[in-house]
Amino acid sequence: MIGRIRGLLVEKTPGHALVECSGLGYEIDIPYTTFFHLPETGQEVTLHTHFAVREDAQSLFGFVSRLDRDLFRLLIKVNGVGPKLAVGILSGLDAQQFIRCVEARDVNSLVKLPGVGKKTAERLLIEMTDRIGQLEGQFIPTAPGVTGSGGLQAAPVANHDPREEAESALISLGYKPQEAARAIAKVAEPDMTSESLIRLALRNMIPAG
């Protein structure tokens, strides 16, 4: 089991990170709530990880906080919730927001998440009510993930269109193309980065609760 990785952040894109540790490059799937907290490429990063092995694939999932990682592990135990859906849930709501939804029995916020219908939302509330007690007392750092202040700056990307990248990111998360386009258009302003567009679009689509 690979429980934590600390190394150099080589690449980062919405949903994915490449971290070099002791000469090895680890490809890690991450939720957007973790992507927003990553440092610039070239800096050191620490991710709490979950290693999933299936017959057809081996995947490493990374989270900026241990609380998010431990919630991910509880989510994938829920009937009908696999790693992809769990990452989608944690892309729209971080662990603290999800816990508040469960405590408030807030179905409406959960059904706004891609891939979560009313039945799945109700199942999450029922099965997670007793489990979230296992997460109590965990500490989330004020500036998670970043362990160094120096480092290289990310190189600019040629032919980079932040709006197209943000729309593609939302589509990959499970939103329909029309929903993604509308969400980005609603928050877009000149010179905004794709990260800012994604963050604001998700905030509008999924209330903090």
Secondary structure, DSSP 4 states (H G I P E B T S, - for coil): ---EEEEEEEEEETTEEEEEETTEEEEEE--HHHHTT---TTSEEEEEEEEEE-SS-EEEEEESSHHHHHHHHHHTTSTT--HHHHHHHHHHS-HHHHHHHHHTT-HHHHHTSTT--HHHHHHHHHHHHTTGGGGTT----SSTTB--S--PPPPPPTT--HHHHHHHHHHHHT--HHHHHHHHHHH--TT--HHHHHHHHHHHHS---
